[in-house]
Amino acid sequence: MPTLEALNNHYATDSITFQTGKGGLSKCSISHPSATAELYLNGGHLTHFQPRGHRPVLWMSSESNFEAGKPIRGGIPICWPWFGQADQEDRPQHGFARNRTWTVTQSEETSDHVTLELSLESNDETKLIWPHSFELTLRFKIGKQLSIELETKNTSKDSFKVGTAIHTYFNVANASEIELSGLDQVNYIDQLENNVCKQQQGKITINKEIDRVYVDSGHQVSIVDRAMNRVLKVTKSGSQSTVVWNPWISKATRMADFPDDGYKTMVCVETANAFSDVREIAPGDNHLIMQTICVE
Ligand code: TA6
């Protein structure tokens, strides 16, 4: 694990610095004329994004763990190489990429944005959890808008299948007052009703727990937040499944790293390769999945 001095010598710019963050974890702080942001190397986890002149775009839990090897609650967890429960008891939900320390490989600054690239490669430890060789590259482009790209390269001799979610927690004024548009008439799997398949009728509103995987959908999703006087536009590529989640009251109280009233000010809209949208990657091939967030 490189020291902060080494990270700053190699990758600091006028707007990018590396510091000790919460829990003593290494973090990258970005303060650019176009936006501010924060990213923890634990999980390659973006915990803050705020374009100049706007309120923070990402929701963060005040009760989150900040401990190496544990997922951070809020921001943008990277769920990989599976979405949801693993097929084996002793494997972590949503894969292990969000629990590993990533390596910074590139940084760049221009007048309108900064880019940061991190990597995660297979090793003996990861192979005990998931017996494949891989190279993951995570690219952030941070400016007036935010894009997150995850590239999976199969460096094995055999094909493998990956499930993924760019599991973004959005900050909203009041979850019960927002509307999500863009998924009208799209089929979804309701994870709260034994994964029964339903069809979305009109805009999505939230007044109870919601946990849905919209399938066969490359659509843009707009989070209309009138109370905050903004629309968050979520577009994507490399994904045909979109997850929408809010734990609401009882699930929020059951999560130790989630404040009891946290459900009121967040909604997850996740760009995924989930369920039938998992991707098979042949030896030497790669798969790119990307989410872009614009604030209007
Ligand atoms: O966002 C969909 C989901 O699979 C929900 O079912 C909920 O479990 C959420 O992810 C959070 O999962 P986590 O493992 O981060 O607690």
Boltz pocket constraint, residues with backbone or C-beta under 6 A from the ligand:
constraints:
  - pocket:
      binder: B
      contacts: [[A, 71], [A, 84], [A, 93], [A, 94], [A, 191], [A, 211], [A, 243], [A, 244], [A, 245], [A, 268], [A, 270]]
      max_distance: 6.0
